[in-house]
Amino acid sequence: MSEGLANIPIGYTIPAESLSCILYIVLLEKKYMNWKKLLFMAALTGAQCLYFMKAGGILFDYVGMAAMSIPCLLMLGCFALCCRMEYKKLVYYSIRAFILAEFLASLNWYLYLWKWKELFGKHGEYFCLAAVYGAVLLIAYQVEEYACAESGSIQITNTALFFAALTGMVLYVASGWQIGVRRSEVTGEYGMALFGMRTMVDFVGVIMLSAYHMQLCKAHLDHELFAVKAILKKQTQQYEMSQECIDVINFKYHDLKHQISLWKKETENKHQENYLDELQKMIKLYEIRMHTGNEVLDTILAEKGVVCVRKEIRITNVADGKALDFMELEDICAVFGNALDNAIEYLEQVRDKEKRLIRVVVRRIHDFVMIQIENYCENEVCLEGRLPGSSKGDERFHGYGLRSIRYISEKYHGKMDISQKENWFVLKIILPFGR
């Protein structure tokens, strides 16, 4: 082999960068794709075409490999326009997409020069491009979706971002130094060896960044599991304490109620009698009697009911507690405890006390149990991943209340859904009965 070998054509680079960018955007924003985002991605492709055809070669003559920062910035801009995430994640996924694009283009060009050109001639170039890009992107999509289903909710730390940026920079310099021969030609077996080496280095880069990302996902899941278990334990302990407190309160309430009735019989003063009537009405608010058919649910609703009275929140329930008999005690505590805590935390900030409303529904529908907890919510809920973001300050466990509910739903082979309809935040859980 002695003929000259041209560098990777822009016809390979442009679709590689655009498709890599689209791959990660679809993975991260699958639920929120719309025509505007598709338009942004089309604009990205057009901008890359214009850059490579008009300015890429000129800039490279003056600034060398730094000219490739322009496509990187274009990809970063596309992520910023299409994805709702913090800047660290934008940079992190832009780096991963760029390295994947480098691997796509170099692998395709190497395979074409190695065999496909000889077997299929010039027209085999397009078939090779479609086959290689399609296969690699499909594998990448499957790996990302399977291994990192919760990528949208992982936290990218400064350390993770620095590692990704350093890895991407080193790998790009190591694999792309031969761009310096863009206007010349590399000949013979030496040229093929360079292309093969570049492809291998890009492949190593993709594997390194993917492995590191999986490690981040695993660390995130481990932390999430630890936090969920801590929340389950906390809610169970709170239930046990609440049960004791409610027993004491009920005892004191009945004792005081009978005492007031006795005082009313003994007094002949109209003013004192009116005062005792008012006192009786006031303590009646703290009468804690729930009869849902499930003692655990009764205790939780009673305890949260006391909190709601103190915070001037109205809570209503239509609950068939017997439908929850198949659930374990700590799971019932976690589901209702966390959901009601979140609702109370939000509603105590609502100024209009008439709008401080919570509705709890538990009922059996054929072979399923539906749990629905609603609260008035006038603010648009911002989702992180598939769950609302937390407003709590505890960095260790914040945002894991709803995650623990989802974990329990999946434990019973059920499903949790969150929606917001007409100023109502709705948490709905569907569980197969008796699972």
N, C-alpha and C positions, 0 to 999 in steps of 0.2 A: 504494500500500500504506500503510494508515493504522492498521490494527489493532495492538493491543499484542502484543509478542513476549516470551514468558516466557523465563527463563533455562533452561539445560540441565537437564532433569528428572533426579532421582536414579535413575530407572529406566534411564537411559543410563549414568550414572557408575558405578554399582555393578558391572554386568556388564563394563564396559570395564576397570576396575581388576582385577577378579578374573581375567578372561581374559588380560590382559597378564601378570599374575603367573604364571598357569598356563603360558603360552607359554614364558617363560624357564626355568621350573622343569623343564618337559618337555625343553627343549633341553639343559639342563645336567645333568639327572639321568635321561636317557632310559633308561639301563641299570639304574637302581635304583628305578624307580617301583614303589610298592606301595600297598595299601589305606590304610595309615596316612597317607601323604602326600596321598592323595586326600581323606581325612577332614580333614586340616589345611586343605586348600584350600577345602573346603566350609565349614569353620568361619570362615575368612577372609571368605567371601561373607556369611555370616550376621552377623558382627561389623560389616561395612561397612553392611549394611542397617539394623541396629539404630542405628548411629552416625548415619547420614544422616537416618533417620526421627525419632529421639528427641532427639539432642543437637546435630547439626550446625548447625541454624539458631540455636539458643540460644547456642552457643559463638561463632558468627560475629558475633553482635551485640556481644560483649564483646572478642574478640581479633582480629576481622577475618580476613584471609586465613591467619593463623597456625593457624586451626582446621583447615585442610587437612593439618596435620602429623600428625593422628591417623590418617587413611587411609594416609599414608606409613609410619608406624610399624607399622601392621597388615600392610602389604605386606612390610616389612623382617622382621617376626616370622615371616611365612609362609616367606620365603626361609631364615631361620635354622633353622626346624624341618625344612624339606624338603631343603635342600642342604648337602652336606658341603664347606664351603669357608671360607676365612679371612674376617674381618669386612670387610676392604676390598672384597672381591668381593661380599659380601652388600649393602653399601651401594651399590656401583657398579651392580649389576643392579637393585636396587630403584629407583634413580633412573631408569634406562632404562625400566623397566616403567611407572613412574608417568607419564613424559612420553608414552609410547606410548598409555597409557590416556586422557590428556588429548586427544590427537589423535583417537583413536577417537570419543570422546563428542562433541567439537566438530564433527568432520566429519559425523557422523551427524545431529546436530541441524540443522546448516546445510543439508544436502541435503534434509532433511525439510521445513523451512520454505520452502526455495527452490522446489522443484518437487513433491516427493512428496505433500505434504499437499493440494496443488491437484489432483493427478492421481488419487490414490487415497483421499483423505479421511482420516479419523482412523485407519482400520484399516491404512492404508499405513505407519503409524509402525512397526509390528512387522516388516513385510516389509523396510522400509528398514534397521532395526536389524540384522536377520539378514544382509541382503545386504552392508551396509557392513562390519560386524564380521567376517563370514566372509571377505570378499575381502581386507581389510587384514591380518588376522591370518595368512591363508594366504601372502600376499606376504612379510610379515615373517618368517614361519617359513622360507620357502624362501631368502630372502636371508641370514638368520643361519646356517642350516645349510650353505649353499654357501660363503659367504665366510669363515666362522669356524668350521670344523669342529673346531678345537682350542681353542675358547674356554675349556674347562675347565682348560687347562694354562697359560694366559697369566698373567703376573704383573701385578697392579694396583699400581702404585707410588703414593706419596703425591701426586705430580704429576698422575697420571691421575685419581685420586680427586678431587682438588681441582678439576680442570678439569670433570669430569662434574658435581660438586656445584654449582659456580658456574654452569655452563651451564644445568643444570636449574632452579636458583633464578631466574636472570634470565629464562629463557623462561617459567617459570610466572608470575612477576610480570607480565611483559609481556603474556601471553595471558589471565591470569585476573583482571586488575584489575576487570573488569566484574562479578565475583561480588558486588561491593559493591551492585549493583542487584538482588540476589536477590529482595527483597520488593517491588520496583517493577517496572515494565515499560519496555522500550525499544521505541519505536514507529517505524513506517515504514521507509523505505529506510535511514535512519541506523542503525537496529537491525540490519538485514541486513548492512550494511557492517561493523558491529562484530563480528558473528558470523563473517563472512568473514575479517576481519583476524585474529581469534583462531585460526581454523582454519589460516590460512596460517602464523602464527607457530608454532603447534604442529607443523605439518608441517616447517618449517625446523628446529625443535628435534630432531625425530626423525631428520632427515637428518644434522644436525651430529653427534649422538651416535653414529649408525650409522657415519658416515664416520670418526669418531675411533676407534671400536672396530675398524674394519677396519684402520686404521693401526697400532693396537696389535697386532693379529693378524699383520700383515705384519712388523712389527719383531720380534715373537716368532719367526716362522718364519725370518726372516733370521738371527737369533741362533742358532736351533736348527741351521740348515744349516751355519753357521760352526763351531759346536761339534762337529757330527757329522763334518765334514771334518777338524777338528783331531784328533778321536779316531781316525779312520781312519788318519791319518798317523802318530799316536803308536803305534798297534798294529802298523803295518807296520814302523816303525823298531825296535820292541821285538822283532818276529819276526826281523829281520835280525841284531840283536845276540844274540838267543837262539840262533840257528843257529850262530853262531861260537863262543859259549860252550859249547854242547852238544858240538860237535866236539872242543873242547879237553878237556872233561870226559871224554868217551868215550875219547879217546886216553890221558889220565892214568889212567883207571880200568883199562883193559886193561894198561897198563904196570905199575901197582901190583899188579894181580891176578896177573900172571905173576911179579912180584918176590916176592910173599908165598908163592906156590907153591914158588919156588926156596928161600926161607928155611925152609919146612917140611921140605923134603927134606934140608937141611943140618943142621937142629937135631936133637939127640937128647934135649933137655930136654922132659919131658912138660908142664911148666908153660908153657914158651914156645910149645909146639905148640898148647896150648889157647888161649893168648892170640892166636896167629895165626889160629886158627879163628874166634874172636870178631871179630877185625879184618876177616876176609874176609866174614863175615856183615854187618857194619856197612857196609862199602863197597858190598856188593851192592845195598843199598837205593838207591844212587845210580847204578846201572846204567841208562842211559837208552836203551832200545830200544823203539821203537814201529813197528809194521808195519801201518798201516791201509790202505796203498795210495795215500796222498797225502802227499807230503813236507812240505807246509806244515802239514797237520794233525798229522803225526808230530812236527814241531818244537814246535808249540804245546803238545800234550799232554805232551811230554817236559819242556818248560820249566815248565809248571804242575805236573807231577808232582814235580819237585824242590822247588817251593814247598810242595806238600802234605806231602811227607816232613818238611820242616823244621817245619811247623805242626801235624804229627800229624793230618793229614786223609787219609782213605782215598778214593781216586778210582778208579773202574772205568770201563772203556769197552768198548763193542761197536760198532765203527765200520767202516763200509765207505767208506774214504776215496775210492775211485774214483768213488763217486757224486757227489763234489764237484768233479770235474775241469772241469765247465763254469763254475765260479765263478772270479772273479778273485782273485789272491793277497791283495790288501788286504781284500777282502770276507770271505774265510775267517778272516783274522787278526782282523778286527773282531768277527765273530759269536762265535767261540770264545774269543777273548781277553777281551772284555768280559763274556761270560756267566760264564766261569770266575773272572774277577777278582771279580765280584759274589758268587759262591758262596763263594769262599775268604774274602772280607772278612767275610761273615756268620758262617761256620762257626768262624773262629778265636775268636769271642766265645762260642761254646757251651762250657760248662764240662765236660759229659760227653763225653769224647773218643771214646767208642764211637758217639756220634751224629754225629760229624763225617764225613759221607758225601756223596760226589758221584757221580752216574751220568751217563755220556755215551753217547748212542745216535745213530748215523747209519746209516740204511738206506734202500734204494730200495724203494718200494712201487708196483708197476706203472709209471706214467709220472710219479711224484712222488718227491721225496726228503724224508724226514722227519729233522729234527734235533731231538733232545730232550735237554735238559740239566736235571737235577734235583739239588736239594740239600735236605738235612734242614732244616726251618724250623718251629720251635715257636711263633713269634709270628705273629699275624694281620697280613697284609700290607695296608697302607693305600695305596689307589690315588689318584693325582693325575691326573685326566683318565682315561686308559686304561692308565696305567703306574704302577708303585710309586714312592712318594716316595724321594728319595735321602737317605742319611745322611752323605754326604761334605761336606766343608767348603768346597770350591772353588766359589764362587758363579758363576764363569764357565761351568764345564762340568759342574756336578753334575747327576746325573739323566739325562745324555745317552747313557750307555752303551747302555741298552735302546732309546732312541730311534734310535741308529745301527743297531741290529739290525733294528728295524722298518723303517727307511729302506732297508736292504739287502734285506729280504724283499719290500718293494714294488717295488724295482728289478728283481727277478727275477719279478715278477708272482705272488708268493707271499703267504703270510699268517703273521703271528706271533700266538701266543696265550699268555696267562699265566694260570695257575690255581694254586690251593693245595688239595691233597687229602691228608688224613690226615697232617699234619705234613710234607708234601713240597711244596716250591716247584717248580713245573714250568714250564719255558720250552719251548714247542714251535713249530717252524717247519716249514711245508709249502711246498715249492718245486716248480714244474713242472720235470721233468728236462730239462736241455739248453737252457732258455730263456736 
